């Protein structure tokens, strides 16, 4: 009986972790990285989304989120004093 509850608990915590990661990376990091990508590429990237069903192209979302994530990390490190001489 312990094994059943243990597996249910692991699945529940894994689901909460996935939701939090999706909210942080997919939403917050995307909206931090979006204007930076627009500035660096002079408005060419990311392109406006075209809703084509049955085909998913999430590469622009991934790169904007990655740029936003790196920006957040560098900002936190800067304010933590990691770059101070």
C-alpha positions in Angstrom: 0.0 0.0 0.0 2.9 2.3 0.7 4.2 1.8 -2.9 0.9 3.0 -4.3 0.8 6.2 -2.3 4.5 6.8 -3.0 3.9 6.5 -6.8 0.9 8.7 -6.6 2.9 11.3 -4.7 5.7 11.2 -7.1 3.3 11.7 -10.0 1.6 14.6 -8.3 4.9 16.3 -7.5 6.2 15.7 -11.1 3.0 17.3 -12.5 3.3 20.3 -10.3 7.0 20.7 -11.3 6.0 20.5 -15.0 3.3 23.1 -14.6 5.7 25.5 -12.7 8.4 25.0 -15.3 6.0 25.6 -18.1 4.7 28.8 -16.5 8.2 30.0 -15.7 10.0 29.0 -18.9 7.1 29.2 -21.4 5.6 32.4 -20.2 7.9 34.5 -18.0 11.1 33.8 -19.9 9.3 34.2 -23.3 8.0 37.6 -22.5 11.4 38.7 -21.1 13.2 37.4 -24.2 10.7 38.5 -26.8 11.6 42.3 -26.9 15.3 41.4 -26.7 15.0 39.2 -29.8 13.0 41.9 -31.6 15.7 44.5 -30.8 18.6 42.3 -31.8 17.1 41.2 -35.1 15.6 44.6 -36.0 12.0 43.2 -35.7 12.5 40.2 -37.9 12.4 37.5 -35.3 10.1 36.1 -33.9 7.7 36.2 -36.8 4.0 36.6 -36.2 2.4 33.2 -35.4 0.4 31.6 -38.1 -2.0 29.1 -36.7 -1.4 26.0 -38.8 -3.1 23.0 -37.2 -1.4 19.6 -37.1 2.0 21.2 -37.6 3.8 22.7 -34.6 6.7 25.0 -34.9 7.8 26.0 -31.4 11.4 26.9 -32.3 10.7 30.7 -32.1 9.1 30.2 -28.7 12.1 28.2 -27.5 14.7 30.7 -28.6 12.8 33.6 -27.2 12.4 31.7 -23.9 16.1 30.8 -23.9 17.2 34.4 -24.4 14.8 35.5 -21.6 16.1 32.8 -19.3 19.7 33.9 -19.9 18.7 37.5 -19.3 17.1 36.6 -16.0 20.1 34.6 -14.9 22.6 37.4 -15.8 20.4 40.0 -14.1 20.1 38.0 -10.9 23.9 37.3 -10.9 24.6 41.0 -11.5 22.4 42.1 -8.5 23.9 39.4 -6.4 27.3 40.9 -6.9 28.8 38.1 -8.9 30.4 40.5 -11.5 31.9 42.9 -8.9 35.7 43.2 -8.9 
